[in-house]
Amino acid sequence: MDAPHALGILVTFMNLWDQLLVKMVNMVATTVLSGNRNFEGRVQPLTRANYLACSPLVVAYALVGTVDIDFETEPIWLGKDGKQIFFRDIWPSTEEVANVVQSSALPEMFKASYEAITQGNPMWNQLSVP
């Protein structure tokens, strides 16, 4: 029997029954993370498949509860009115992203952080180099 590749629970919080189920049917418990620590067993010892994705995709996978989905053709949720909601419906447009960046990523923020970056810090500069 092929191992199922999706389990609609958050593996971090697997209870004993969930863990037993994963073991009994040889299920491939999966994680989708936005960080760089996506190695096997990092989130939960029973996870065997791990994917690295941007934060919006992590949320989308969490909403659907599976990695076995085609975001282009399958809905991620149903609205209160029963209307299908697709990933493209919640993904911001290029214009929306540009507006947020323009209004929140101000040059002064970077200037203050980077104007003395080549000087290092006093403790670093005092290290003796062979």
Backbone atoms as SQL, in Angstrom:
CREATE TABLE atoms (id INTEGER PRIMARY KEY, chain TEXT, resi INTEGER, resn TEXT, atom TEXT, x REAL, y REAL, z REAL);
INSERT INTO atoms VALUES
  (1, 'A', 1, 'MET', 'N', 0.842, -1.191, 0.000),
  (2, 'A', 1, 'MET', 'CA', 0.000, 0.000, 0.000),
  (3, 'A', 1, 'MET', 'C', 0.882, 1.247, 0.000),
  (4, 'A', 2, 'ASP', 'N', 0.583, 2.180, -0.895),
  (5, 'A', 2, 'ASP', 'CA', 1.313, 3.442, -0.917),
  (6, 'A', 2, 'ASP', 'C', 0.977, 4.249, 0.318),
  (7, 'A', 3, 'ALA', 'N', 1.961, 4.972, 0.819),
  (8, 'A', 3, 'ALA', 'CA', 1.736, 5.810, 1.999),
  (9, 'A', 3, 'ALA', 'C', 0.956, 7.056, 1.611),
  (10, 'A', 4, 'PRO', 'N', -0.102, 7.378, 2.360),
  (11, 'A', 4, 'PRO', 'CA', -0.800, 8.651, 2.108),
  (12, 'A', 4, 'PRO', 'C', 0.158, 9.811, 2.362),
  (13, 'A', 5, 'HIS', 'N', 0.015, 10.882, 1.593),
  (14, 'A', 5, 'HIS', 'CA', 0.954, 11.993, 1.704),
  (15, 'A', 5, 'HIS', 'C', 0.381, 13.226, 2.368),
  (16, 'A', 6, 'ALA', 'N', -0.799, 13.151, 2.925),
  (17, 'A', 6, 'ALA', 'CA', -1.368, 14.349, 3.531),
  (18, 'A', 6, 'ALA', 'C', -2.139, 13.976, 4.783),
  (19, 'A', 7, 'LEU', 'N', -2.016, 14.798, 5.768),
  (20, 'A', 7, 'LEU', 'CA', -2.740, 14.584, 7.006),
  (21, 'A', 7, 'LEU', 'C', -3.226, 15.937, 7.474),
  (22, 'A', 8, 'GLY', 'N', -4.545, 16.091, 7.618),
  (23, 'A', 8, 'GLY', 'CA', -5.119, 17.399, 7.921),
  (24, 'A', 8, 'GLY', 'C', -5.046, 17.793, 9.373),
  (25, 'A', 9, 'ILE', 'N', -3.935, 17.576, 10.022),
  (26, 'A', 9, 'ILE', 'CA', -3.741, 18.038, 11.396),
  (27, 'A', 9, 'ILE', 'C', -2.398, 18.732, 11.478),
  (28, 'A', 10, 'LEU', 'N', -2.246, 19.578, 12.434),
  (29, 'A', 10, 'LEU', 'CA', -0.979, 20.247, 12.640),
  (30, 'A', 10, 'LEU', 'C', -0.072, 19.294, 13.402),
  (31, 'A', 11, 'VAL', 'N', 0.974, 18.804, 12.738),
  (32, 'A', 11, 'VAL', 'CA', 1.771, 17.733, 13.319),
  (33, 'A', 11, 'VAL', 'C', 2.470, 18.125, 14.612),
  (34, 'A', 12, 'THR', 'N', 2.665, 19.378, 14.855),
  (35, 'A', 12, 'THR', 'CA', 3.305, 19.805, 16.096),
  (36, 'A', 12, 'THR', 'C', 2.476, 19.367, 17.302),
  (37, 'A', 13, 'PHE', 'N', 1.166, 19.341, 17.130),
  (38, 'A', 13, 'PHE', 'CA', 0.278, 19.051, 18.239),
  (39, 'A', 13, 'PHE', 'C', -0.396, 17.690, 18.102),
  (40, 'A', 14, 'MET', 'N', 0.289, 16.735, 17.503),
  (41, 'A', 14, 'MET', 'CA', -0.286, 15.399, 17.351),
  (42, 'A', 14, 'MET', 'C', -0.523, 14.777, 18.721),
  (43, 'A', 15, 'ASN', 'N', -1.728, 14.275, 18.916),
  (44, 'A', 15, 'ASN', 'CA', -1.975, 13.535, 20.145),
  (45, 'A', 15, 'ASN', 'C', -1.581, 12.077, 19.926),
  (46, 'A', 16, 'LEU', 'N', -1.705, 11.277, 20.935),
  (47, 'A', 16, 'LEU', 'CA', -1.270, 9.882, 20.861),
  (48, 'A', 16, 'LEU', 'C', -2.006, 9.117, 19.762),
  (49, 'A', 17, 'TRP', 'N', -3.316, 9.367, 19.608),
  (50, 'A', 17, 'TRP', 'CA', -4.097, 8.693, 18.577),
  (51, 'A', 17, 'TRP', 'C', -3.583, 9.067, 17.186),
  (52, 'A', 18, 'ASP', 'N', -3.331, 10.344, 16.970),
  (53, 'A', 18, 'ASP', 'CA', -2.806, 10.788, 15.674),
  (54, 'A', 18, 'ASP', 'C', -1.460, 10.131, 15.372),
  (55, 'A', 19, 'GLN', 'N', -0.604, 10.072, 16.383),
  (56, 'A', 19, 'GLN', 'CA', 0.708, 9.463, 16.190),
  (57, 'A', 19, 'GLN', 'C', 0.579, 7.983, 15.846),
  (58, 'A', 20, 'LEU', 'N', -0.331, 7.302, 16.523),
  (59, 'A', 20, 'LEU', 'CA', -0.570, 5.889, 16.250),
  (60, 'A', 20, 'LEU', 'C', -1.094, 5.698, 14.826),
  (61, 'A', 21, 'LEU', 'N', -1.997, 6.553, 14.412),
  (62, 'A', 21, 'LEU', 'CA', -2.554, 6.490, 13.066),
  (63, 'A', 21, 'LEU', 'C', -1.461, 6.677, 12.014),
  (64, 'A', 22, 'VAL', 'N', -0.593, 7.643, 12.215),
  (65, 'A', 22, 'VAL', 'CA', 0.504, 7.884, 11.277),
  (66, 'A', 22, 'VAL', 'C', 1.370, 6.644, 11.153),
  (67, 'A', 23, 'LYS', 'N', 1.667, 6.010, 12.277),
  (68, 'A', 23, 'LYS', 'CA', 2.511, 4.817, 12.265),
  (69, 'A', 23, 'LYS', 'C', 1.790, 3.617, 11.639),
  (70, 'A', 24, 'MET', 'N', 0.507, 3.443, 11.956),
  (71, 'A', 24, 'MET', 'CA', -0.237, 2.267, 11.478),
  (72, 'A', 24, 'MET', 'C', -0.395, 2.247, 9.964),
  (73, 'A', 25, 'VAL', 'N', -0.678, 3.376, 9.363),
  (74, 'A', 25, 'VAL', 'CA', -0.922, 3.398, 7.915),
  (75, 'A', 25, 'VAL', 'C', 0.301, 3.884, 7.141),
  (76, 'A', 26, 'ASN', 'N', 1.430, 3.989, 7.830),
  (77, 'A', 26, 'ASN', 'CA', 2.664, 4.441, 7.190),
  (78, 'A', 26, 'ASN', 'C', 2.451, 5.770, 6.479),
  (79, 'A', 27, 'MET', 'N', 1.716, 6.667, 7.132),
  (80, 'A', 27, 'MET', 'CA', 1.401, 7.968, 6.559),
  (81, 'A', 27, 'MET', 'C', 2.633, 8.866, 6.548),
  (82, 'A', 28, 'VAL', 'N', 2.765, 9.668, 5.529),
  (83, 'A', 28, 'VAL', 'CA', 3.852, 10.634, 5.454),
  (84, 'A', 28, 'VAL', 'C', 3.341, 11.959, 6.012),
  (85, 'A', 29, 'ALA', 'N', 3.624, 12.199, 7.291),
  (86, 'A', 29, 'ALA', 'CA', 3.239, 13.471, 7.904),
  (87, 'A', 29, 'ALA', 'C', 4.157, 14.543, 7.345),
  (88, 'A', 30, 'THR', 'N', 3.584, 15.688, 6.988),
  (89, 'A', 30, 'THR', 'CA', 4.288, 16.716, 6.243),
  (90, 'A', 30, 'THR', 'C', 4.265, 18.055, 6.969),
  (91, 'A', 31, 'THR', 'N', 5.350, 18.812, 6.822),
  (92, 'A', 31, 'THR', 'CA', 5.379, 20.178, 7.332),
  (93, 'A', 31, 'THR', 'C', 5.701, 21.132, 6.186),
  (94, 'A', 32, 'VAL', 'N', 5.179, 22.335, 6.295),
  (95, 'A', 32, 'VAL', 'CA', 5.528, 23.415, 5.375),
  (96, 'A', 32, 'VAL', 'C', 5.944, 24.583, 6.262),
  (97, 'A', 33, 'LEU', 'N', 7.190, 24.993, 6.123),
  (98, 'A', 33, 'LEU', 'CA', 7.755, 26.024, 6.979),
  (99, 'A', 33, 'LEU', 'C', 8.258, 27.207, 6.161),
  (100, 'A', 34, 'SER', 'N', 8.319, 28.369, 6.792),
  (101, 'A', 34, 'SER', 'CA', 8.875, 29.529, 6.102),
  (102, 'A', 34, 'SER', 'C', 10.298, 29.815, 6.569),
  (103, 'A', 35, 'GLY', 'N', 10.794, 29.049, 7.503),
  (104, 'A', 35, 'GLY', 'CA', 12.152, 29.238, 7.994),
  (105, 'A', 35, 'GLY', 'C', 13.120, 28.297, 7.316),
  (106, 'A', 36, 'ASN', 'N', 14.360, 28.324, 7.746),
  (107, 'A', 36, 'ASN', 'CA', 15.359, 27.493, 7.096),
  (108, 'A', 36, 'ASN', 'C', 15.646, 26.196, 7.846),
  (109, 'A', 37, 'ARG', 'N', 14.820, 25.845, 8.790),
  (110, 'A', 37, 'ARG', 'CA', 15.041, 24.616, 9.557),
  (111, 'A', 37, 'ARG', 'C', 13.993, 23.578, 9.174),
  (112, 'A', 38, 'ASN', 'N', 13.982, 23.232, 7.912),
  (113, 'A', 38, 'ASN', 'CA', 12.950, 22.339, 7.412),
  (114, 'A', 38, 'ASN', 'C', 13.468, 20.921, 7.222),
  (115, 'A', 39, 'PHE', 'N', 14.243, 20.432, 8.181),
  (116, 'A', 39, 'PHE', 'CA', 14.742, 19.075, 8.071),
  (117, 'A', 39, 'PHE', 'C', 13.788, 18.081, 8.735),
  (118, 'A', 40, 'GLU', 'N', 13.935, 16.821, 8.363),
  (119, 'A', 40, 'GLU', 'CA', 13.046, 15.775, 8.847),
  (120, 'A', 40, 'GLU', 'C', 13.011, 15.723, 10.374),
  (121, 'A', 41, 'GLY', 'N', 11.807, 15.670, 10.936),
  (122, 'A', 41, 'GLY', 'CA', 11.638, 15.559, 12.373),
  (123, 'A', 41, 'GLY', 'C', 11.808, 16.854, 13.145),
  (124, 'A', 42, 'ARG', 'N', 12.056, 17.968, 12.493),
  (125, 'A', 42, 'ARG', 'CA', 12.291, 19.244, 13.190),
  (126, 'A', 42, 'ARG', 'C', 11.057, 19.714, 13.943),
  (127, 'A', 43, 'VAL', 'N', 9.914, 19.656, 13.297),
  (128, 'A', 43, 'VAL', 'CA', 8.680, 20.143, 13.904),
  (129, 'A', 43, 'VAL', 'C', 8.085, 19.089, 14.822),
  (130, 'A', 44, 'GLN', 'N', 8.133, 17.845, 14.383),
  (131, 'A', 44, 'GLN', 'CA', 7.587, 16.719, 15.137),
  (132, 'A', 44, 'GLN', 'C', 8.340, 15.484, 14.669),
  (133, 'A', 45, 'PRO', 'N', 8.726, 14.595, 15.567),
  (134, 'A', 45, 'PRO', 'CA', 9.545, 13.444, 15.170),
  (135, 'A', 45, 'PRO', 'C', 8.949, 12.564, 14.064),
  (136, 'A', 46, 'LEU', 'N', 7.646, 12.591, 13.889),
  (137, 'A', 46, 'LEU', 'CA', 7.035, 11.737, 12.876),
  (138, 'A', 46, 'LEU', 'C', 6.959, 12.377, 11.488),
  (139, 'A', 47, 'THR', 'N', 7.372, 13.618, 11.351),
  (140, 'A', 47, 'THR', 'CA', 7.322, 14.241, 10.018),
  (141, 'A', 47, 'THR', 'C', 8.432, 13.668, 9.155),
  (142, 'A', 48, 'ARG', 'N', 8.032, 13.310, 7.922),
  (143, 'A', 48, 'ARG', 'CA', 9.005, 12.728, 6.992),
  (144, 'A', 48, 'ARG', 'C', 9.136, 13.535, 5.715),
  (145, 'A', 49, 'ALA', 'N', 8.277, 14.490, 5.493),
  (146, 'A', 49, 'ALA', 'CA', 8.369, 15.326, 4.303),
  (147, 'A', 49, 'ALA', 'C', 8.274, 16.780, 4.751),
  (148, 'A', 50, 'ASN', 'N', 9.214, 17.576, 4.332),
  (149, 'A', 50, 'ASN', 'CA', 9.285, 18.966, 4.775),
  (150, 'A', 50, 'ASN', 'C', 9.508, 19.871, 3.584),
  (151, 'A', 51, 'TYR', 'N', 8.764, 20.970, 3.552),
  (152, 'A', 51, 'TYR', 'CA', 8.848, 21.900, 2.442),
  (153, 'A', 51, 'TYR', 'C', 9.111, 23.302, 2.957),
  (154, 'A', 52, 'LEU', 'N', 9.893, 24.048, 2.206),
  (155, 'A', 52, 'LEU', 'CA', 10.197, 25.435, 2.518),
  (156, 'A', 52, 'LEU', 'C', 9.368, 26.305, 1.581),
  (157, 'A', 53, 'ALA', 'N', 8.645, 27.273, 2.146),
  (158, 'A', 53, 'ALA', 'CA', 7.771, 28.123, 1.334),
  (159, 'A', 53, 'ALA', 'C', 7.699, 29.518, 1.944),
  (160, 'A', 54, 'CYS', 'N', 7.206, 30.469, 1.152),
  (161, 'A', 54, 'CYS', 'CA', 6.991, 31.816, 1.672),
  (162, 'A', 54, 'CYS', 'C', 5.823, 31.779, 2.666),
  (163, 'A', 55, 'SER', 'N', 5.769, 32.772, 3.528),
  (164, 'A', 55, 'SER', 'CA', 4.750, 32.791, 4.585),
  (165, 'A', 55, 'SER', 'C', 3.314, 32.667, 4.085),
  (166, 'A', 56, 'PRO', 'N', 2.919, 33.377, 3.015),
  (167, 'A', 56, 'PRO', 'CA', 1.539, 33.218, 2.543),
  (168, 'A', 56, 'PRO', 'C', 1.213, 31.782, 2.115),
  (169, 'A', 57, 'LEU', 'N', 2.188, 31.082, 1.530),
  (170, 'A', 57, 'LEU', 'CA', 1.950, 29.693, 1.146),
  (171, 'A', 57, 'LEU', 'C', 1.823, 28.794, 2.375),
  (172, 'A', 58, 'VAL', 'N', 2.610, 29.087, 3.412),
  (173, 'A', 58, 'VAL', 'CA', 2.503, 28.309, 4.651),
  (174, 'A', 58, 'VAL', 'C', 1.082, 28.427, 5.202),
  (175, 'A', 59, 'VAL', 'N', 0.547, 29.643, 5.207),
  (176, 'A', 59, 'VAL', 'CA', -0.819, 29.864, 5.688),
  (177, 'A', 59, 'VAL', 'C', -1.819, 29.133, 4.797),
  (178, 'A', 60, 'ALA', 'N', -1.627, 29.207, 3.490),
  (179, 'A', 60, 'ALA', 'CA', -2.552, 28.542, 2.565),
  (180, 'A', 60, 'ALA', 'C', -2.549, 27.026, 2.792),
  (181, 'A', 61, 'TYR', 'N', -1.377, 26.428, 2.942),
  (182, 'A', 61, 'TYR', 'CA', -1.312, 24.986, 3.208),
  (183, 'A', 61, 'TYR', 'C', -1.969, 24.651, 4.551),
  (184, 'A', 62, 'ALA', 'N', -1.790, 25.516, 5.541),
  (185, 'A', 62, 'ALA', 'CA', -2.421, 25.282, 6.841),
  (186, 'A', 62, 'ALA', 'C', -3.944, 25.340, 6.723),
  (187, 'A', 63, 'LEU', 'N', -4.452, 26.269, 5.922),
  (188, 'A', 63, 'LEU', 'CA', -5.903, 26.378, 5.741),
  (189, 'A', 63, 'LEU', 'C', -6.497, 25.122, 5.111),
  (190, 'A', 64, 'VAL', 'N', -5.810, 24.583, 4.119),
  (191, 'A', 64, 'VAL', 'CA', -6.357, 23.411, 3.427),
  (192, 'A', 64, 'VAL', 'C', -6.028, 22.124, 4.145),
  (193, 'A', 65, 'GLY', 'N', -4.987, 22.113, 4.981),
  (194, 'A', 65, 'GLY', 'CA', -4.659, 20.929, 5.762),
  (195, 'A', 65, 'GLY', 'C', -3.998, 19.814, 4.986),
  (196, 'A', 66, 'THR', 'N', -3.457, 20.129, 3.812),
  (197, 'A', 66, 'THR', 'CA', -2.780, 19.117, 3.008),
  (198, 'A', 66, 'THR', 'C', -1.797, 19.795, 2.067),
  (199, 'A', 67, 'VAL', 'N', -0.798, 19.035, 1.637),
  (200, 'A', 67, 'VAL', 'CA', 0.104, 19.544, 0.610),
  (201, 'A', 67, 'VAL', 'C', -0.292, 18.986, -0.755),
  (202, 'A', 68, 'ASP', 'N', -1.293, 18.151, -0.751),
  (203, 'A', 68, 'ASP', 'CA', -1.774, 17.526, -1.983),
  (204, 'A', 68, 'ASP', 'C', -2.866, 18.399, -2.593),
  (205, 'A', 69, 'ILE', 'N', -2.467, 19.549, -3.139),
  (206, 'A', 69, 'ILE', 'CA', -3.421, 20.506, -3.693),
  (207, 'A', 69, 'ILE', 'C', -2.778, 21.244, -4.858),
  (208, 'A', 70, 'ASP', 'N', -3.589, 21.577, -5.827),
  (209, 'A', 70, 'ASP', 'CA', -3.163, 22.425, -6.939),
  (210, 'A', 70, 'ASP', 'C', -3.819, 23.778, -6.715),
  (211, 'A', 71, 'PHE', 'N', -3.029, 24.758, -6.274),
  (212, 'A', 71, 'PHE', 'CA', -3.580, 26.066, -5.935),
  (213, 'A', 71, 'PHE', 'C', -4.194, 26.791, -7.132),
  (214, 'A', 72, 'GLU', 'N', -3.827, 26.404, -8.322),
  (215, 'A', 72, 'GLU', 'CA', -4.397, 27.030, -9.517),
  (216, 'A', 72, 'GLU', 'C', -5.842, 26.604, -9.760),
  (217, 'A', 73, 'THR', 'N', -6.153, 25.347, -9.441),
  (218, 'A', 73, 'THR', 'CA', -7.469, 24.815, -9.814),
  (219, 'A', 73, 'THR', 'C', -8.355, 24.420, -8.640),
  (220, 'A', 74, 'GLU', 'N', -7.781, 24.307, -7.441),
  (221, 'A', 74, 'GLU', 'CA', -8.552, 23.857, -6.286),
  (222, 'A', 74, 'GLU', 'C', -8.713, 24.982, -5.266),
  (223, 'A', 75, 'PRO', 'N', -9.891, 25.111, -4.676),
  (224, 'A', 75, 'PRO', 'CA', -10.098, 26.162, -3.668),
  (225, 'A', 75, 'PRO', 'C', -9.371, 25.829, -2.371),
  (226, 'A', 76, 'ILE', 'N', -9.016, 26.880, -1.644),
  (227, 'A', 76, 'ILE', 'CA', -8.380, 26.671, -0.337),
  (228, 'A', 76, 'ILE', 'C', -9.391, 26.767, 0.794),
  (229, 'A', 77, 'TRP', 'N', -10.559, 27.316, 0.513),
  (230, 'A', 77, 'TRP', 'CA', -11.561, 27.513, 1.557),
  (231, 'A', 77, 'TRP', 'C', -12.899, 27.781, 0.903),
  (232, 'A', 78, 'LEU', 'N', -13.952, 27.708, 1.698),
  (233, 'A', 78, 'LEU', 'CA', -15.282, 28.113, 1.254),
  (234, 'A', 78, 'LEU', 'C', -15.720, 29.295, 2.089),
  (235, 'A', 79, 'GLY', 'N', -16.234, 30.329, 1.431),
  (236, 'A', 79, 'GLY', 'CA', -16.727, 31.497, 2.143),
  (237, 'A', 79, 'GLY', 'C', -18.029, 31.181, 2.867),
  (238, 'A', 80, 'LYS', 'N', -18.491, 32.097, 3.694),
  (239, 'A', 80, 'LYS', 'CA', -19.753, 31.912, 4.420),
  (240, 'A', 80, 'LYS', 'C', -20.913, 31.687, 3.466),
  (241, 'A', 81, 'ASP', 'N', -20.796, 32.274, 2.278),
  (242, 'A', 81, 'ASP', 'CA', -21.848, 32.132, 1.276),
  (243, 'A', 81, 'ASP', 'C', -21.684, 30.865, 0.440),
  (244, 'A', 82, 'GLY', 'N', -20.685, 30.042, 0.773),
  (245, 'A', 82, 'GLY', 'CA', -20.452, 28.809, 0.033),
  (246, 'A', 82, 'GLY', 'C', -19.590, 28.992, -1.206),
  (247, 'A', 83, 'LYS', 'N', -19.194, 30.222, -1.472),
  (248, 'A', 83, 'LYS', 'CA', -18.363, 30.509, -2.647),
  (249, 'A', 83, 'LYS', 'C', -16.942, 29.997, -2.417),
  (250, 'A', 84, 'GLN', 'N', -16.374, 29.373, -3.443),
  (251, 'A', 84, 'GLN', 'CA', -15.006, 28.873, -3.360),
  (252, 'A', 84, 'GLN', 'C', -14.008, 30.027, -3.340),
  (253, 'A', 85, 'ILE', 'N', -13.025, 29.924, -2.450),
  (254, 'A', 85, 'ILE', 'CA', -11.972, 30.925, -2.350),
  (255, 'A', 85, 'ILE', 'C', -10.671, 30.260, -2.792),
  (256, 'A', 86, 'PHE', 'N', -10.019, 30.876, -3.774),
  (257, 'A', 86, 'PHE', 'CA', -8.779, 30.344, -4.297),
  (258, 'A', 86, 'PHE', 'C', -7.607, 31.145, -3.754),
  (259, 'A', 87, 'PHE', 'N', -6.429, 30.557, -3.844),
  (260, 'A', 87, 'PHE', 'CA', -5.223, 31.235, -3.374),
  (261, 'A', 87, 'PHE', 'C', -5.057, 32.580, -4.066),
  (262, 'A', 88, 'ARG', 'N', -5.358, 32.641, -5.345),
  (263, 'A', 88, 'ARG', 'CA', -5.219, 33.898, -6.102),
  (264, 'A', 88, 'ARG', 'C', -6.123, 35.002, -5.553),
  (265, 'A', 89, 'ASP', 'N', -7.190, 34.615, -4.844),
  (266, 'A', 89, 'ASP', 'CA', -8.109, 35.603, -4.269),
  (267, 'A', 89, 'ASP', 'C', -7.519, 36.305, -3.050),
  (268, 'A', 90, 'ILE', 'N', -6.587, 35.653, -2.375),
  (269, 'A', 90, 'ILE', 'CA', -6.003, 36.255, -1.169),
  (270, 'A', 90, 'ILE', 'C', -4.583, 36.766, -1.396),
  (271, 'A', 91, 'TRP', 'N', -3.958, 36.378, -2.508),
  (272, 'A', 91, 'TRP', 'CA', -2.588, 36.815, -2.804),
  (273, 'A', 91, 'TRP', 'C', -2.621, 38.278, -3.237),
  (274, 'A', 92, 'PRO', 'N', -1.791, 39.140, -2.661),
  (275, 'A', 92, 'PRO', 'CA', -1.823, 40.559, -3.036),
  (276, 'A', 92, 'PRO', 'C', -1.277, 40.770, -4.449),
  (277, 'A', 93, 'SER', 'N', -1.785, 41.786, -5.106),
  (278, 'A', 93, 'SER', 'CA', -1.296, 42.123, -6.446),
  (279, 'A', 93, 'SER', 'C', 0.070, 42.788, -6.327),
  (280, 'A', 94, 'THR', 'N', 0.782, 42.883, -7.433),
  (281, 'A', 94, 'THR', 'CA', 2.074, 43.562, -7.457),
  (282, 'A', 94, 'THR', 'C', 1.914, 45.010, -7.020),
  (283, 'A', 95, 'GLU', 'N', 0.830, 45.632, -7.440),
  (284, 'A', 95, 'GLU', 'CA', 0.560, 47.029, -7.057),
  (285, 'A', 95, 'GLU', 'C', 0.338, 47.159, -5.552),
  (286, 'A', 96, 'GLU', 'N', -0.410, 46.244, -4.951),
  (287, 'A', 96, 'GLU', 'CA', -0.648, 46.287, -3.499),
  (288, 'A', 96, 'GLU', 'C', 0.656, 46.139, -2.729),
  (289, 'A', 97, 'VAL', 'N', 1.510, 45.217, -3.162),
  (290, 'A', 97, 'VAL', 'CA', 2.797, 45.022, -2.505),
  (291, 'A', 97, 'VAL', 'C', 3.650, 46.274, -2.643),
  (292, 'A', 98, 'ALA', 'N', 3.692, 46.850, -3.839),
  (293, 'A', 98, 'ALA', 'CA', 4.480, 48.066, -4.079),
  (294, 'A', 98, 'ALA', 'C', 4.006, 49.216, -3.195),
  (295, 'A', 99, 'ASN', 'N', 2.699, 49.350, -3.025),
  (296, 'A', 99, 'ASN', 'CA', 2.162, 50.416, -2.175),
  (297, 'A', 99, 'ASN', 'C', 2.586, 50.249, -0.720),
  (298, 'A', 100, 'VAL', 'N', 2.561, 49.027, -0.226),
  (299, 'A', 100, 'VAL', 'CA', 2.965, 48.774, 1.159),
  (300, 'A', 100, 'VAL', 'C', 4.454, 49.045, 1.328),
  (301, 'A', 101, 'VAL', 'N', 5.247, 48.561, 0.382),
  (302, 'A', 101, 'VAL', 'CA', 6.693, 48.795, 0.463),
  (303, 'A', 101, 'VAL', 'C', 6.991, 50.286, 0.427),
  (304, 'A', 102, 'GLN', 'N', 6.354, 51.000, -0.480),
  (305, 'A', 102, 'GLN', 'CA', 6.599, 52.437, -0.624),
  (306, 'A', 102, 'GLN', 'C', 6.197, 53.211, 0.632),
  (307, 'A', 103, 'SER', 'N', 5.161, 52.779, 1.307),
  (308, 'A', 103, 'SER', 'CA', 4.700, 53.515, 2.482),
  (309, 'A', 103, 'SER', 'C', 5.362, 53.071, 3.783),
  (310, 'A', 104, 'SER', 'N', 6.028, 51.929, 3.780),
  (311, 'A', 104, 'SER', 'CA', 6.572, 51.443, 5.044),
  (312, 'A', 104, 'SER', 'C', 8.079, 51.223, 5.038),
  (313, 'A', 105, 'ALA', 'N', 8.688, 51.017, 3.889),
  (314, 'A', 105, 'ALA', 'CA', 10.139, 50.834, 3.827),
  (315, 'A', 105, 'ALA', 'C', 10.760, 52.173, 3.434),
  (316, 'A', 106, 'LEU', 'N', 11.026, 52.967, 4.439),
  (317, 'A', 106, 'LEU', 'CA', 11.513, 54.326, 4.209),
  (318, 'A', 106, 'LEU', 'C', 13.047, 54.372, 4.185),
  (319, 'A', 107, 'PRO', 'N', 13.629, 55.210, 3.323),
  (320, 'A', 107, 'PRO', 'CA', 15.094, 55.289, 3.205),
  (321, 'A', 107, 'PRO', 'C', 15.799, 55.552, 4.537),
  (322, 'A', 108, 'GLU', 'N', 15.179, 56.336, 5.414),
  (323, 'A', 108, 'GLU', 'CA', 15.810, 56.652, 6.703),
  (324, 'A', 108, 'GLU', 'C', 16.081, 55.395, 7.532),
  (325, 'A', 109, 'MET', 'N', 15.202, 54.405, 7.414),
  (326, 'A', 109, 'MET', 'CA', 15.373, 53.164, 8.167),
  (327, 'A', 109, 'MET', 'C', 16.686, 52.485, 7.777),
  (328, 'A', 110, 'PHE', 'N', 17.003, 52.474, 6.524),
  (329, 'A', 110, 'PHE', 'CA', 18.191, 51.796, 6.036),
  (330, 'A', 110, 'PHE', 'C', 19.440, 52.653, 6.210),
  (331, 'A', 111, 'LYS', 'N', 19.280, 53.937, 6.060),
  (332, 'A', 111, 'LYS', 'CA', 20.409, 54.857, 6.206),
  (333, 'A', 111, 'LYS', 'C', 20.997, 54.745, 7.610),
  (334, 'A', 112, 'ALA', 'N', 20.142, 54.783, 8.620),
  (335, 'A', 112, 'ALA', 'CA', 20.611, 54.697, 10.003),
  (336, 'A', 112, 'ALA', 'C', 21.308, 53.361, 10.270),
  (337, 'A', 113, 'SER', 'N', 20.814, 52.305, 9.688),
  (338, 'A', 113, 'SER', 'CA', 21.389, 50.980, 9.929),
  (339, 'A', 113, 'SER', 'C', 22.696, 50.758, 9.194),
  (340, 'A', 114, 'TYR', 'N', 22.821, 51.313, 8.025),
  (341, 'A', 114, 'TYR', 'CA', 23.943, 50.969, 7.167),
  (342, 'A', 114, 'TYR', 'C', 24.999, 52.043, 6.979),
  (343, 'A', 115, 'GLU', 'N', 24.814, 53.240, 7.507),
  (344, 'A', 115, 'GLU', 'CA', 25.798, 54.290, 7.241),
  (345, 'A', 115, 'GLU', 'C', 27.163, 53.994, 7.859),
  (346, 'A', 116, 'ALA', 'N', 27.214, 53.223, 8.924),
  (347, 'A', 116, 'ALA', 'CA', 28.501, 52.913, 9.552),
  (348, 'A', 116, 'ALA', 'C', 28.809, 51.413, 9.492),
  (349, 'A', 117, 'ILE', 'N', 28.194, 50.722, 8.556),
  (350, 'A', 117, 'ILE', 'CA', 28.334, 49.257, 8.521),
  (351, 'A', 117, 'ILE', 'C', 29.764, 48.800, 8.269),
  (352, 'A', 118, 'THR', 'N', 30.541, 49.565, 7.535),
  (353, 'A', 118, 'THR', 'CA', 31.911, 49.154, 7.244),
  (354, 'A', 118, 'THR', 'C', 32.863, 49.383, 8.418),
  (355, 'A', 119, 'GLN', 'N', 32.398, 50.103, 9.431),
  (356, 'A', 119, 'GLN', 'CA', 33.248, 50.369, 10.593),
  (357, 'A', 119, 'GLN', 'C', 33.208, 49.224, 11.600),
  (358, 'A', 120, 'GLY', 'N', 32.257, 48.325, 11.488),
  (359, 'A', 120, 'GLY', 'CA', 32.147, 47.238, 12.444),
  (360, 'A', 120, 'GLY', 'C', 31.730, 47.748, 13.806),
  (361, 'A', 121, 'ASN', 'N', 32.009, 46.969, 14.851),
  (362, 'A', 121, 'ASN', 'CA', 31.736, 47.460, 16.198),
  (363, 'A', 121, 'ASN', 'C', 33.038, 47.415, 16.989),
  (364, 'A', 122, 'PRO', 'N', 33.138, 48.161, 18.067),
  (365, 'A', 122, 'PRO', 'CA', 34.407, 48.268, 18.806),
  (366, 'A', 122, 'PRO', 'C', 34.973, 46.915, 19.247),
  (367, 'A', 123, 'MET', 'N', 34.142, 46.024, 19.736),
  (368, 'A', 123, 'MET', 'CA', 34.649, 44.724, 20.199),
  (369, 'A', 123, 'MET', 'C', 35.210, 43.919, 19.022),
  (370, 'A', 124, 'TRP', 'N', 34.543, 43.947, 17.914),
  (371, 'A', 124, 'TRP', 'CA', 35.011, 43.229, 16.732),
  (372, 'A', 124, 'TRP', 'C', 36.332, 43.826, 16.246),
  (373, 'A', 125, 'ASN', 'N', 36.397, 45.140, 16.223),
  (374, 'A', 125, 'ASN', 'CA', 37.603, 45.812, 15.739),
  (375, 'A', 125, 'ASN', 'C', 38.806, 45.582, 16.636),
  (376, 'A', 126, 'GLN', 'N', 38.608, 45.241, 17.902),
  (377, 'A', 126, 'GLN', 'CA', 39.697, 45.033, 18.838),
  (378, 'A', 126, 'GLN', 'C', 40.252, 43.606, 18.785),
  (379, 'A', 127, 'LEU', 'N', 39.611, 42.711, 18.061),
  (380, 'A', 127, 'LEU', 'CA', 40.127, 41.342, 17.966),
  (381, 'A', 127, 'LEU', 'C', 41.481, 41.344, 17.278),
  (382, 'A', 128, 'SER', 'N', 42.392, 40.553, 17.851),
  (383, 'A', 128, 'SER', 'CA', 43.708, 40.463, 17.197),
  (384, 'A', 128, 'SER', 'C', 43.628, 39.421, 16.082),
  (385, 'A', 129, 'VAL', 'N', 44.223, 39.780, 14.975),
  (386, 'A', 129, 'VAL', 'CA', 44.198, 38.908, 13.815),
  (387, 'A', 129, 'VAL', 'C', 45.611, 38.399, 13.572),
  (388, 'A', 130, 'PRO', 'N', 45.808, 37.080, 13.490),
  (389, 'A', 130, 'PRO', 'CA', 47.174, 36.562, 13.277),
  (390, 'A', 130, 'PRO', 'C', 47.702, 36.889, 11.890);
